[in-house]
């Protein structure tokens, strides 16, 4: 059951943030109401080992504040790690895809 639902804008899209039980989640919709992606919170220990390896090698001493898995309707899965106020996006193989301001 979704609780504490909060709606906001993300660029041209709309995001619903909520908790499903104790798990934080969000859904991203376009202006026509089409679901674009889902984001589900993870424990930092649940990130793929390749992602954790990249972080320990390239961001030495940095702590992951939050982690999540993002799935698009096109079947793409990405992993997000929030570090030092930025969102680092990776594929499951640990390749850095982008860095975005949180």
C-alpha positions as CSV (number, residue, x, y, z in Angstrom):
1,X,0.0,0.0,0.0
2,X,1.4,3.4,-1.0
3,X,1.6,5.9,1.8
4,X,2.7,9.6,2.1
5,X,2.4,10.2,-1.7
6,X,4.1,13.4,-2.8
7,X,3.8,14.8,-6.3
8,X,6.4,17.0,-8.0
9,X,7.8,18.0,-11.4
10,X,11.0,16.6,-12.8
11,X,11.7,18.5,-15.9
12,X,8.7,18.2,-18.2
13,X,7.6,15.0,-16.3
14,X,5.7,14.3,-13.1
15,X,7.0,12.2,-10.2
16,X,5.1,10.5,-7.4
17,X,7.2,9.7,-4.4
18,X,5.8,7.4,-1.7
19,X,6.6,4.5,0.6
20,X,5.4,1.0,-0.3
21,X,5.5,-0.5,3.2
22,X,8.9,0.7,4.4
23,X,10.5,0.8,0.9
24,X,10.8,4.2,-0.7
25,X,9.6,4.3,-4.3
26,X,8.8,6.8,-7.1
27,X,7.1,6.7,-10.4
28,X,7.8,9.0,-13.3
29,X,5.1,9.9,-15.7
30,X,5.1,12.1,-18.8
31,X,2.5,14.9,-19.4
32,X,0.0,12.4,-21.0
33,X,0.1,10.1,-17.9
34,X,2.3,7.4,-19.5
35,X,4.5,5.7,-16.9
36,X,8.1,6.2,-17.9
37,X,10.1,4.5,-15.1
38,X,9.9,3.1,-11.6
39,X,12.5,3.8,-8.9
40,X,12.8,1.5,-5.8
41,X,15.0,2.2,-2.8
42,X,17.8,-0.3,-2.0
43,X,20.1,-0.8,0.9
44,X,23.5,0.3,-0.2
45,X,24.7,-3.3,0.3
46,X,22.2,-4.4,-2.4
47,X,23.9,-2.5,-5.2
48,X,25.7,-4.7,-7.7
49,X,29.2,-5.6,-6.7
50,X,30.6,-3.9,-9.9
51,X,28.9,-0.6,-8.9
52,X,30.4,-0.8,-5.4
53,X,33.8,-1.6,-6.9
54,X,33.6,1.5,-9.1
55,X,32.7,3.7,-6.2
56,X,35.5,2.3,-3.9
57,X,38.1,2.7,-6.7
58,X,37.1,6.1,-8.1
59,X,35.4,7.8,-5.1
60,X,37.7,6.7,-2.4
61,X,36.4,7.4,1.1
62,X,33.0,8.5,-0.2
63,X,29.9,7.3,1.6
64,X,26.7,6.3,-0.3
65,X,23.8,8.2,1.2
66,X,21.0,6.5,-0.7
67,X,20.8,3.8,-3.3
68,X,18.0,2.7,-5.8
69,X,17.2,0.6,-8.8
70,X,15.5,2.4,-11.7
71,X,13.6,0.4,-14.4
72,X,12.3,2.0,-17.5
73,X,9.3,0.7,-19.6
74,X,11.8,-0.1,-22.3
75,X,13.4,-2.7,-20.1
76,X,16.5,-0.7,-19.1
77,X,17.7,-1.2,-15.6
78,X,20.0,1.4,-13.9
79,X,21.4,1.8,-10.4
80,X,21.6,5.1,-8.6
81,X,24.0,5.9,-5.8
82,X,23.7,9.3,-4.1
83,X,27.2,10.4,-3.1
84,X,28.2,13.9,-1.9
85,X,24.9,15.5,-3.1
86,X,25.1,14.0,-6.6
87,X,23.3,11.0,-8.2
88,X,25.7,8.6,-9.9
89,X,23.9,6.4,-12.4
90,X,25.3,3.0,-13.4
91,X,24.4,0.0,-15.5
92,X,24.4,-3.4,-13.9
93,X,28.0,-4.0,-15.1
94,X,29.2,-1.0,-13.1
95,X,29.7,1.3,-16.0
96,X,29.1,5.0,-15.0
97,X,26.3,6.4,-17.2
98,X,25.9,9.9,-15.8
99,X,26.3,12.1,-12.8
100,X,23.4,14.4,-11.9
101,X,22.9,17.0,-9.2
102,X,20.5,15.7,-6.6
